[in-house]
């Protein structure tokens, strides 16, 4: 059994999945709507352990971050659909910085073409087309011989279309995901999403059992596997040793503040040293000014005696050279 250093998922999805699969050192996942490689990510702890999988993320800006870290995974920048013939689908990207906001939405062509629908969203939203594929095509191409331990779907309302594109009933036995979890609520609410019942009916008809809801996602298990999932029913608790996401973020914040304070203290130390050096330089300048004044007075005093003028000039020049060489 392996133990992660911490959890990342926003709603403890990785904790629940870890309870199911902690006895498997190197499994395989398919993450649809993968998002950031760490922040709120469901598969990060599995990747760190040595699992590998397929990550699908349609937002190019986020995909670039994801693919730069998940170099051992298959990373695809596309949308998952139910239509094999669809080349590209519309995507509504929210916010000026797509990497900071996760509620980007795939749209139908009818909605995509409606300016009224677009105006209901933030003025900083933008519309674009992204390439698309079905889950069936993706799995057959990149994981044809790999048993899939779990499939995660978080596609902002397109979960049912994604399942239809997988065509679960006709999947070879070894390609049937052991566990399927999918977002089942309207984004940022506790309300059941419109796709929740169609997804449940479809998966039950494909010999999956519904066994858990974590407040955000529904979890289904291949009925033929008989997984022991009683541990899933426990909420996150003190015996889940690795840090939970919120606690770890606080810890990271405190650690960063400590680093900032140390850097500030070092900067103050360097500033104090610079001030001392400046004071010493001022003192040297003052001493040099004093010597110059003395030489000037001596020159004026002796210049009145022409026979000694040349000797005085040589003496003053020598002292000035010594002064400049300090």
C-alpha positions in Angstrom: 0.0 0.0 0.0 1.3 3.4 -0.9 0.7 6.8 0.8 0.5 10.1 -1.0 2.2 13.2 0.5 -0.9 15.3 0.2 -4.2 15.5 -1.7 -5.1 18.1 -4.4 -8.7 17.6 -5.5 -11.2 20.3 -4.6 -13.8 17.9 -3.2 -11.5 15.1 -2.0 -12.1 13.0 -5.1 -8.5 11.9 -5.0 -8.9 10.8 -1.4 -11.9 8.7 -2.1 -10.2 7.1 -5.2 -7.1 6.5 -3.1 -9.1 4.5 -0.6 -10.2 2.3 -3.4 -6.9 1.9 -5.2 -4.2 2.3 -2.6 -3.3 -1.4 -3.2 -2.4 -0.8 -6.8 1.1 0.7 -7.4 0.8 1.4 -11.1 -2.6 1.7 -12.5 -4.2 3.7 -15.4 -6.7 6.5 -15.5 -8.6 8.6 -18.0 -9.2 12.2 -16.9 -11.7 14.2 -19.0 -11.6 17.8 -18.0 -8.2 17.4 -16.4 -7.5 21.0 -15.7 -4.3 22.1 -13.9 -1.7 19.3 -13.2 -1.8 20.1 -9.5 -4.4 22.7 -8.5 -7.7 20.9 -7.8 -6.4 17.9 -9.8 -7.9 14.4 -9.2 -5.0 12.4 -10.7 -1.9 14.2 -9.3 -1.4 11.8 -6.4 -1.7 8.8 -8.8 0.8 10.2 -11.3 3.3 10.9 -8.5 2.9 7.3 -7.4 3.7 6.0 -10.8 0.3 5.6 -12.4 -0.1 6.8 -16.0 -3.1 7.8 -18.0 -4.8 10.0 -20.5 -5.5 13.7 -19.7 -8.0 15.6 -21.9 -8.2 19.4 -21.5 -9.7 21.6 -24.2 -8.5 25.0 -22.9 -5.2 25.6 -24.7 -3.7 27.9 -22.0 -4.4 25.3 -19.3 -3.3 22.4 -21.5 0.1 23.9 -22.0 0.7 23.9 -18.2 -0.7 20.4 -17.9 1.4 18.9 -20.7 4.6 20.5 -19.5 4.4 18.6 -16.2 2.6 15.4 -17.2 5.3 14.3 -19.6 4.7 10.6 -19.0 1.0 10.8 -19.7 -0.9 11.1 -23.0 -2.2 14.7 -23.0 -4.8 15.8 -25.5 -6.1 19.3 -26.1 -9.6 18.6 -27.4 -13.2 18.3 -26.4 -15.0 14.9 -25.9 -18.2 14.5 -27.8 -20.7 11.8 -28.8 -20.5 12.4 -32.6 -17.7 10.7 -34.4 -18.0 13.0 -37.4 -17.6 16.3 -35.4 -14.3 18.0 -36.3 -14.5 20.9 -33.8 -17.0 22.2 -31.2 -17.5 25.7 -29.8 -16.0 26.5 -26.4 -16.9 29.5 -24.2 -13.8 30.5 -22.2 -14.4 32.6 -19.1 -12.2 35.3 -17.7 -9.2 37.3 -18.9 -6.9 34.6 -17.6 -8.3 31.1 -18.5 -5.8 29.4 -16.2 -7.4 30.9 -13.1 -11.0 30.0 -13.8 -12.3 26.5 -14.3 -15.9 27.0 -15.5 -15.3 27.1 -19.3 -18.2 25.5 -21.2 -18.7 23.6 -24.4 -21.7 24.9 -26.3 -24.0 23.7 -29.0 -23.8 25.4 -32.3 -27.2 27.0 -31.7 -26.2 28.5 -28.4 -22.8 29.4 -29.7 -24.3 31.5 -32.4 -26.6 33.3 -30.1 -25.3 36.7 -29.1 -28.0 36.9 -26.3 -26.5 33.8 -24.7 -23.0 35.2 -25.0 -24.1 38.4 -23.4 -25.4 36.6 -20.3 -21.9 35.6 -19.5 -19.0 37.8 -18.3 -18.0 40.5 -20.8 -14.5 39.0 -20.5 -15.6 35.7 -21.9 -14.4 34.6 -25.3 -15.6 32.1 -27.9 -13.4 29.7 -29.8 -13.5 26.4 -31.6 -11.6 23.3 -30.3 -10.9 20.0 -32.0 -13.1 17.1 -30.8 -13.1 13.3 -30.6 -15.1 10.6 -28.9 -13.8 8.7 -25.8 -14.1 5.5 -27.7 -11.7 6.8 -30.4 -9.3 8.1 -27.8 -9.2 4.9 -25.8 -8.8 2.6 -28.8 -5.9 4.8 -30.0 -4.0 5.4 -26.8 -5.0 2.6 -24.4 -6.2 -0.3 -26.5 -4.4 -2.8 -24.3 -4.6 -1.1 -20.9 -7.1 -1.9 -18.2 -8.7 1.4 -17.0 -9.0 1.7 -13.2 -11.0 4.8 -13.3 -12.6 7.4 -15.6 -13.3 10.9 -14.4 -15.7 13.2 -16.3 -15.9 16.9 -15.5 -17.0 18.6 -18.6 -19.5 21.2 -17.4 -22.7 19.5 -18.5 -21.4 17.4 -21.4 -20.9 14.3 -19.3 -23.8 12.4 -20.9 -22.5 13.1 -24.4 -19.0 11.9 -23.3 -20.5 8.6 -22.1 -22.5 8.1 -25.3 -19.2 8.7 -27.2 -17.6 6.0 -25.1 -20.3 3.4 -26.1 -19.8 1.6 -22.8 -21.9 -1.5 -23.7 -19.8 -2.5 -26.6 -16.4 -1.9 -24.8 -14.2 -5.0 -24.5 -14.2 -6.3 -21.0 -10.6 -5.1 -20.2 -11.4 -1.5 -21.4 -14.4 -1.1 -19.1 -13.4 1.5 -16.5 -13.6 -0.1 -13.0 -14.9 3.1 -11.5 -16.5 6.1 -13.3 -17.0 9.4 -11.5 -18.8 12.3 -13.0 -19.8 15.7 -11.9 -23.5 15.6 -11.1 -24.5 19.1 -10.0 -25.0 22.4 -11.7 -21.7 24.3 -11.4 -21.2 26.1 -8.1 -24.5 24.8 -6.7 -25.9 21.7 -5.0 -28.7 21.3 -7.6 -28.7 18.1 -9.6 -27.6 18.8 -13.2 -29.9 17.9 -16.0 -27.5 15.2 -17.3 -27.4 13.4 -13.9 -30.4 11.1 -14.4 -29.6 10.2 -18.1 -26.1 9.4 -17.0 -27.3 7.2 -14.2 -29.9 5.4 -16.4 -27.3 4.8 -19.1 -24.6 3.4 -16.7 -27.1 1.2 -14.9 -28.1 -0.2 -18.2 -24.4 -0.9 -18.9 -24.1 -3.0 -15.8 -22.6 -0.4 -13.5 -23.7 0.1 -9.9 -24.2 3.6 -8.4 -22.5 3.5 -5.0 -21.5 7.0 -3.8 -22.2 10.7 -4.0 -19.6 13.1 -2.5 -21.8 16.2 -2.8 -20.5 17.0 -6.2 -19.8 13.8 -8.1 -21.6 10.5 -8.6 -19.5 7.3 -8.4 -20.2 4.1 -10.3 -18.5 0.7 -10.2 -18.5 -2.1 -12.7 -21.0 -4.5 -11.2 -18.8 -7.5 -12.0 -15.8 -6.3 -9.9 -17.2 -6.4 -6.4 -15.0 -3.6 -5.1 -15.0 -3.1 -1.4 -16.2 0.5 -1.2 -17.4 0.8 2.4 -14.4 3.1 3.1 -15.8 5.6 0.6 -18.7 6.3 2.9 -16.5 7.9 5.5 -15.9 11.7 5.3 -12.4 13.0 5.2 -11.1 12.7 8.7 -8.0 12.8 11.0 -6.9 9.3 9.9 -6.4 10.5 6.4 -2.8 11.4 7.2 -1.7 13.5 4.2 -2.8 17.1 4.2 -6.1 18.0 2.8 -6.1 20.7 0.0 -7.3 23.6 2.1 -5.0 22.8 5.0 -2.1 22.5 2.6 -2.8 25.7 0.9 -2.8 27.5 4.3 0.5 25.7 5.1 1.9 26.8 1.7 0.8 30.4 2.4 2.5 30.4 5.8 5.6 28.9 4.3 5.7 31.6 1.6 5.2 34.3 4.2 8.1 32.9 6.2 10.2 33.0 3.0 9.1 36.6 2.3 10.0 37.7 5.9 13.4 36.1 5.6 14.0 37.8 2.3 12.9 41.1 3.8 15.3 40.7 6.7 18.1 39.9 4.3 17.2 43.0 2.3 17.2 45.2 5.5 20.6 43.7 6.4 22.1 44.6 3.0 20.6 48.1 3.2 22.2 48.6 6.6 25.5 47.5 5.2 25.1 49.8 2.3 24.3 52.8 4.6 27.4 52.0 6.7 29.5 51.9 3.5 28.0 55.2 2.5 28.8 56.8 5.8 32.4 55.6 5.6 32.6 57.0 2.1 31.3 60.4 3.3 33.9 60.4 6.0 36.6 59.8 3.5 35.3 62.6 1.3 35.3 64.9 4.3 38.8 64.0 5.2 39.9 64.6 1.6 38.1 67.9 1.5 40.0 68.9 4.6 43.4 68.0 3.1 42.6 69.9 -0.1 41.6 73.0 1.9 44.9 72.7 3.8 46.9 72.4 0.6 45.0 75.3 -1.0 45.8 77.5 2.0 49.5 76.4 2.0 49.7 77.1 -1.8 48.3 80.6 -1.3 50.6 81.3 1.6 53.8 80.3 -0.3 52.9 81.5 -3.7 53.8 85.0 -2.4 57.5 83.8 -2.4 58.4 83.3 -6.1 61.7 81.6 -5.5 60.0 78.8 -3.6 56.9 78.6 -5.9 58.2 75.6 -8.0 59.1 73.6 -4.9 55.8 74.4 -3.3 54.0 73.3 -6.5 55.8 70.0 -6.6 55.0 69.4 -2.9 51.3 70.1 -3.4 51.2 67.9 -6.6 52.7 65.0 -4.7 50.2 65.3 -1.9 47.3 65.4 -4.3 48.5 62.3 -6.1 48.7 60.5 -2.7 45.2 61.7 -1.9 43.8 60.5 -5.2 45.4 57.1 -4.8 43.6 56.3 -1.6 
